[in-house]
Structure formats: structure tokens, C-alpha cells
Amino acid sequence: MEKQKKVYCGSGKKRNETWIQITINPDKLKEHIKEYNGSKFIKLNINLLNEPDKFGKDVSVSVDTYEPKNEKKESDLPF
């Protein structure tokens, strides 16, 4: 299985046990927009870091780029 390259699109800080504040760069999301039933979506991974980075951010935001392989077999049957 090929490892997906992470697409970092934002960061943030954990403010308390129930509040995480993040900032996202929309330019990094454009090519990852998916459409379903006429609505647009982007799957994101939000990770709490063990230690703050050099900017004091302890939350990392990346695009979920996982695409499951389509294992459905096609046949000649119309149903």
C-alpha cells in the first residue's frame, strides 16, 4: 500500500478540553474538494500534537487523502 503524502492546510491551538481553535488555508484545499449529491465536502484530519511547534501551535490540520480502491467487479449484466 502506497503511503499518501500529507497535505497540511492549517494549524491551531487547543484552548481547553472542549475547544480547539484552528486556521485553514483554503488555497491548499481546492484540489481536494469532493462532491456528493450536489454538495461539496473536504475530509480533514485534525491531530493534537504532544508538544507545541515553533509557533506555539499544538493542533495540526491536514487533508484526508485516503481513497479506497474500488473492488467492485464489473460485469456485462444490466443489473
Buried (B, 14 or more C-beta within 10 A) or exposed (E): EEEEEEBEBBBBBBEEEEEBEBEBEEEBBEEBEEEEEEEEEBEBBBEEEEEEEEEEBBBBBBBBEEEEEEEEEEEEEEE
